[in-house]
């Protein structure tokens, strides 16, 4: 069926029929998103105009099909621009917009204990190409993935971050040690088991990725556990929508001042939603919770009940994926989504992990580039 285009009587709305679907676009949106070199820099695609450069009352005086593209003329500028039909369809906003609380992007797959830890070989990933793309895609889709057969040298974990982005340095340093210490500043540096948690909820923004790398692990116990916070939030949303709305609607408070010269605080909800209701983040860390003071008196008990319920889902053995890291193995987690835990371990033997933080935008950028290369090759 051939594509067709029409204008309304005011010149304010263009209607495109393409591939059996109908899309409407406002003149001001089309002008703002014009693809010509005076509007977008040819090299990087960045916009060269501001909203103030678009005439008030901008309209369309003409629109016509030109092969697989739509050509329009803007007034009062008399400017003519073409748009590929496929591009317009891809960026169409004339559609049902989701507004249900806690919806998730189609690229996200939630999971429980039945999920096997996705595992990739260090050497294969370092070579790039499909293996690297699949590794990053697993982190983007599931929120975690392992690397195996890596070197057992101090600081090797920063090479993991270098494969897609950059280390995010914090007060813990460029990277930090995870092993038993005397008089530790953080419970992570003991042999105690740790409840599943997201790291550094007292930062704003939080580090969005964490890498943990094993150098030694002969101690009894100490298995790593990961839990999908989005799946836990899904369960709360379905079983207790009012409680879900409370944890998403009021900020919790988090604080850390465990070492000299450091006092970090944040005020963010445990379940974070975008303005249109998309589930975009989880902050859950009992060790770093400060008093909740932003919840109204008459809602506080219900808030705590929802908090307890979310914690029960997170602690549910049917939710966690467990594995023991061997020397040279590492795993990366999306720290805005996946909680990680550790079983307690004994003083016999040794357990030495190193950890660092990175940012998800670098991972997603590298993944997008690798995916574009694949699509171009196909």
Phi and psi in degrees as a GROMACS rama.xvg file:
@    title "Ramachandran Plot"
@    xaxis  label "Phi"
@    yaxis  label "Psi"
@TYPE xy
-68.229  149.252  UNK-2
-75.253  151.574  UNK-3
-143.899  158.703  UNK-4
-139.972  142.716  UNK-5
-138.847  159.078  UNK-6
-115.675  147.734  UNK-7
-79.3799  173.658  UNK-8
-64.9298  -25.8198  UNK-9
-86.1616  -14.598  UNK-10
76.1344  12.7528  UNK-11
-92.5487  -23.6333  UNK-12
-129.839  128.696  UNK-13
-104.25  135.915  UNK-14
-116.287  125.843  UNK-15
-114.595  126.498  UNK-16
-102.791  118.916  UNK-17
-148.278  127.801  UNK-18
52.4541  40.5416  UNK-19
80.0585  3.9776  UNK-20
-120.586  156.733  UNK-21
-117.66  131.933  UNK-22
-129.748  139.379  UNK-23
-113.903  144.759  UNK-24
-137.44  136.427  UNK-25
-80.6638  150.098  UNK-26
-59.5518  -41.8729  UNK-27
-65.6095  -36.1021  UNK-28
-66.2097  -44.2775  UNK-29
-61.9788  -41.9248  UNK-30
-65.8915  -41.4279  UNK-31
-64.0392  -31.5983  UNK-32
-106.015  22.2716  UNK-33
-58.0874  145.666  UNK-34
-102.565  6.93179  UNK-35
-75.5053  159.771  UNK-36
-68.9722  -13.5742  UNK-37
-82.4169  -16.9275  UNK-38
-103.705  -35.379  UNK-39
-125.593  132.958  UNK-40
-64.7846  125.821  UNK-41
-58.544  -34.08  UNK-42
-73.6769  -45.6694  UNK-43
-120.129  -2.74808  UNK-44
76.5444  6.75538  UNK-45
-74.8804  147.371  UNK-46
-71.5791  135.714  UNK-47
-101.407  -5.12371  UNK-48
-117.828  159.212  UNK-49
-103.899  169.883  UNK-50
-61.7382  -29.7074  UNK-51
-70.581  -18.5158  UNK-52
-78.9258  -14.4706  UNK-53
-85.5179  122.331  UNK-54
-58.4239  138.866  UNK-55
-64.1078  141.49  UNK-56
74.0389  22.1725  UNK-57
-56.3185  141.426  UNK-58
-144.332  173.63  UNK-59
-110.246  126.726  UNK-60
-99.1135  -14.966  UNK-61
-157.457  149.365  UNK-62
-153.529  135.522  UNK-63
-154.21  154.413  UNK-64
-77.7945  140.341  UNK-65
-135.707  84.3489  UNK-66
67.9302  -121.945  UNK-67
-95.5651  18.4912  UNK-68
-127.121  162.192  UNK-69
-111.187  129.362  UNK-70
-109.865  129.173  UNK-71
-128.577  158.044  UNK-72
-123.629  128.023  UNK-73
-95.4885  143.49  UNK-74
-122.5  144.837  UNK-75
-88.9026  6.00379  UNK-76
-73.1054  -27.0779  UNK-77
68.845  29.5927  UNK-78
-95.4902  130.717  UNK-79
-109.68  130.583  UNK-80
-137.449  147.665  UNK-81
-113.338  146.897  UNK-82
-131.845  127.214  UNK-83
-60.5418  136.969  UNK-84
-58.2597  -39.5903  UNK-85
-62.7488  -37.654  UNK-86
-65.7091  -43.8589  UNK-87
-62.4842  -43.2472  UNK-88
-63.0961  -39.7039  UNK-89
-66.0378  -32.0409  UNK-90
-106.314  16.4148  UNK-91
-64.9852  138.76  UNK-92
-114.235  -1.72116  UNK-93
-84.2879  74.5873  UNK-94
-154.047  166.999  UNK-95
-66.8608  121.552  UNK-96
-92.6829  133.115  UNK-97
-71.3367  141.833  UNK-98
-138.949  0.0755345  UNK-99
-70.004  138.321  UNK-100
-65.2903  130.215  UNK-101
86.2664  16.937  UNK-102
-71.1852  157.067  UNK-103
-126.941  152.249  UNK-104
-64.4835  150.414  UNK-105
-63.5366  -18.5428  UNK-106
-80.9981  -5.78452  UNK-107
-97.3687  132.109  UNK-108
-119.155  118.628  UNK-109
-86.2873  162.252  UNK-110
-154.329  169.53  UNK-111
-135.284  -155.945  UNK-112
-66.8005  -14.5116  UNK-113
-75.6115  -11.4821  UNK-114
-75.6392  127.809  UNK-115
-81.1517  142.498  UNK-116
-65.9654  118.688  UNK-117
-64.1478  131.513  UNK-118
-129.443  137.824  UNK-119
-135.884  149.59  UNK-120
-84.8385  133.757  UNK-121
-53.132  -52.2503  UNK-122
-63.2958  -40.2134  UNK-123
-63.995  -43.3575  UNK-124
-66.374  -39.3115  UNK-125
-64.0271  -26.1931  UNK-126
-73.4212  -13.6447  UNK-127
83.3547  -158.029  UNK-128
68.5702  -145.395  UNK-129
-62.1248  -40.1161  UNK-130
-63.435  -43.6152  UNK-131
-66.5274  -43.1047  UNK-132
-61.2049  -43.8953  UNK-133
-66.2128  -36.0509  UNK-134
-62.659  -49.9589  UNK-135
-66.6046  -36.3866  UNK-136
-64.668  -35.3282  UNK-137
-64.9671  -41.4573  UNK-138
-64.1594  -42.2778  UNK-139
-65.2815  -38.2445  UNK-140
-84.1277  -43.3595  UNK-141
-103.262  -21.8362  UNK-142
91.9233  -0.556198  UNK-143
-160.635  160.015  UNK-144
-167.915  155.635  UNK-145
-105.945  154.36  UNK-146
-120.577  137.481  UNK-147
-121.63  163.192  UNK-148
62.3837  35.1146  UNK-149
-87.815  173.5  UNK-150
-71.3115  157.959  UNK-151
-110.109  52.1056  UNK-152
-112.93  144.277  UNK-153
-56.384  137.971  UNK-154
82.1482  2.51911  UNK-155
-62.2205  -24.4501  UNK-156
-62.6187  -28.3999  UNK-157
-68.7449  -24.4018  UNK-158
-67.1547  -30.0498  UNK-159
-63.1418  -47.959  UNK-160
-62.5625  -36.6786  UNK-161
-64.81  -20.2841  UNK-162
-68.2433  -20.3086  UNK-163
-137.548  -14.7656  UNK-164
-170.613  -131.255  UNK-165
-140.214  149.831  UNK-166
-70.7012  137.045  UNK-167
-98.4075  108.393  UNK-168
-78.1348  140.417  UNK-169
-130.994  -170.82  UNK-170
-65.2708  -16.4479  UNK-171
-81.2981  -3.56726  UNK-172
102.304  -175.35  UNK-173
-65.9273  -37.0931  UNK-174
-148.653  166.958  UNK-175
-135.241  158.778  UNK-176
-92.5657  140.417  UNK-177
-121.707  90.6576  UNK-178
-158.942  167.443  UNK-179
-62.7016  132.784  UNK-180
-130.005  157.278  UNK-181
-85.6658  133.704  UNK-182
51.9222  58.3983  UNK-183
-68.951  150.827  UNK-184
-85.2997  -9.76697  UNK-185
-147.222  139.184  UNK-186
-62.3287  -17.0236  UNK-187
-64.056  -20.4929  UNK-188
-95.3114  25.6324  UNK-189
-121.756  177.942  UNK-190
-90.6488  8.06624  UNK-191
-70.4654  151.026  UNK-192
-69.04  151.246  UNK-193
-123.59  133.245  UNK-194
-63.9819  149.646  UNK-195
-57.2969  134.143  UNK-196
-155.322  161.017  UNK-197
-95.7549  150.046  UNK-198
-86.0817  147.834  UNK-199
54.0325  44.9247  UNK-200
-65.7446  -13.2958  UNK-201
-80.3466  -0.721567  UNK-202
-97.4092  152.138  UNK-203
-141.257  101.041  UNK-204
-85.1584  159.093  UNK-205
-74.0956  154.251  UNK-206
-61.6313  126.613  UNK-207
-87.3244  -9.81131  UNK-208
-133.978  144.696  UNK-209
-128.144  138.466  UNK-210
-116.61  128.841  UNK-211
-118.756  129.68  UNK-212
-126.155  129.974  UNK-213
-94.1817  127.762  UNK-214
-108.477  -34.6715  UNK-215
-143.832  145.315  UNK-216
-162.254  71.5774  UNK-217
-106.439  2.30887  UNK-218
-72.1916  154.276  UNK-219
-78.7183  124.618  UNK-220
89.8205  -154.183  UNK-221
78.547  18.6803  UNK-222
-60.0014  143.947  UNK-223
-85.3002  144.721  UNK-224
-132.861  136.848  UNK-225
-122.682  145.247  UNK-226
-132.011  134.988  UNK-227
-80.4509  104.362  UNK-228
-62.2141  -30.7463  UNK-229
-67.82  -37.1887  UNK-230
-66.0159  -40.6291  UNK-231
-62.3357  -41.7585  UNK-232
-65.6641  -38.0695  UNK-233
-57.1923  -46.8978  UNK-234
-62.1397  -42.255  UNK-235
-65.2905  -42.5231  UNK-236
-59.2896  -41.6019  UNK-237
-76.4803  -36.7176  UNK-238
-88.4424  -29.8553  UNK-239
-146.951  74.1553  UNK-240
-60.0225  -32.5279  UNK-241
-67.2041  -41.582  UNK-242
-66.0937  -39.5408  UNK-243
-57.8538  -45.5945  UNK-244
-63.8628  -34.1726  UNK-245
-66.5355  -47.1249  UNK-246
-67.9288  -26.8916  UNK-247
-87.0942  -23.5291  UNK-248
-94.9578  -13.826  UNK-249
-127.376  139.759  UNK-250
-74.6186  139.36  UNK-251
-88.7717  171.261  UNK-252
-126.262  141.805  UNK-253
-132.543  148.318  UNK-254
-150.895  144.216  UNK-255
-143.003  125.322  UNK-256
-145.892  56.9603  UNK-257
-88.8693  -2.89448  UNK-258
-143.329  161.793  UNK-259
-59.4269  136.894  UNK-260
79.2591  9.07418  UNK-261
-125.949  125.795  UNK-262
-147.423  98.7267  UNK-263
-109.121  134.269  UNK-264
-140.471  144.861  UNK-265
-141.433  159.839  UNK-266
-135.081  92.3254  UNK-267
-143.611  152.785  UNK-268
-71.3437  152.672  UNK-269
-64.112  -37.6626  UNK-270
-113.622  114.367  UNK-271
-103.483  129.824  UNK-272
-118.004  151.078  UNK-273
-75.3031  168.353  UNK-274
-57.0299  -25.6544  UNK-275
-97.0721  14.243  UNK-276
94.4672  1.68958  UNK-277
-70.2422  135.814  UNK-278
-73.5266  117.344  UNK-279
-124.523  -9.49879  UNK-280
-168.801  153.132  UNK-281
-127.903  133.235  UNK-282
-124.649  115.183  UNK-283
-146.143  112.734  UNK-284
-162.351  96.1083  UNK-285
-60.8837  -34.9693  UNK-286
-62.5101  -29.0025  UNK-287
-110.04  10.6472  UNK-288
-73.2075  133.841  UNK-289
-98.0527  169.224  UNK-290
-55.6027  136.719  UNK-291
-81.8876  116.966  UNK-292
-125.322  4.58389  UNK-293
-107.616  6.41848  UNK-294
-98.8946  130.461  UNK-295
-58.3012  150.933  UNK-296
-53.2161  -45.2677  UNK-297
-76.6826  -2.12545  UNK-298
-114.79  -5.39053  UNK-299
-63.3846  -42.7524  UNK-300
-65.0501  -41.22  UNK-301
-66.7227  -34.3428  UNK-302
-62.7328  -46.8412  UNK-303
-65.705  -34.775  UNK-304
-63.9931  -40.528  UNK-305
-68.3987  -38.0133  UNK-306
-60.8073  -46.0936  UNK-307
-61.8598  -42.6619  UNK-308
-63.9734  -43.4264  UNK-309
-61.4501  -41.4168  UNK-310
-63.1995  -37.1302  UNK-311
-63.2222  -41.6174  UNK-312
-64.8406  -41.3862  UNK-313
-65.0335  -36.8157  UNK-314
-81.7481  -10.3042  UNK-315
-59.6483  121.882  UNK-316
-56.9547  -24.1119  UNK-317
-75.8731  -3.3227  UNK-318
-98.9924  -24.2091  UNK-319
-93.9648  142.82  UNK-320
-105.37  120.271  UNK-321
-110.809  144.594  UNK-322
-159.46  152.07  UNK-323
-105.696  122.151  UNK-324
-73.7873  135.422  UNK-325
-99.5002  158.501  UNK-326
-52.2579  132.873  UNK-327
89.8764  -1.14801  UNK-328
-103.993  151.574  UNK-329
-146.43  164.319  UNK-330
-142.59  152.983  UNK-331
-120.004  137.773  UNK-332
-126.407  146.484  UNK-333
-76.4969  105.286  UNK-334
-73.914  -6.90608  UNK-335
-91.2515  -1.33262  UNK-336
-136.901  -51.6073  UNK-337
-94.4143  127.685  UNK-338
-89.9905  147.001  UNK-339
-124.644  148.822  UNK-340
-137.928  175.899  UNK-341
-148.634  135.191  UNK-342
-74.1348  150.818  UNK-343
-63.5876  155.167  UNK-344
-137.692  156.974  UNK-345
-85.2951  170.206  UNK-346
-76.9501  -13.631  UNK-347
-73.9059  146.333  UNK-348
73.0355  -162.794  UNK-349
-139.671  149.169  UNK-350
-137.85  112.721  UNK-351
-132.508  109.052  UNK-352
-116.589  154.323  UNK-353
-121.571  145.78  UNK-354
-129.966  154.067  UNK-355
-152.034  169.543  UNK-356
-116.678  155.206  UNK-357
-148.677  -179.482  UNK-358
-118.113  139.221  UNK-359
-67.5633  -26.6654  UNK-360
-62.5944  -34.6702  UNK-361
-65.8327  -41.8372  UNK-362
-63.6351  -45.9191  UNK-363
-67.086  -33.6996  UNK-364
-64.8663  -47.6032  UNK-365
-62.9113  -40.7266  UNK-366
-62.1127  -41.8424  UNK-367
-63.7464  -40.7079  UNK-368
-64.2699  -46.2982  UNK-369
-64.0707  -36.3627  UNK-370
-68.9953  -39.72  UNK-371
-63.7107  -38.8767  UNK-372
-63.1735  -41.4108  UNK-373
-63.4807  -45.4782  UNK-374
-63.3082  -38.2331  UNK-375
-65.6703  -37.036  UNK-376
-69.0851  -31.0667  UNK-377
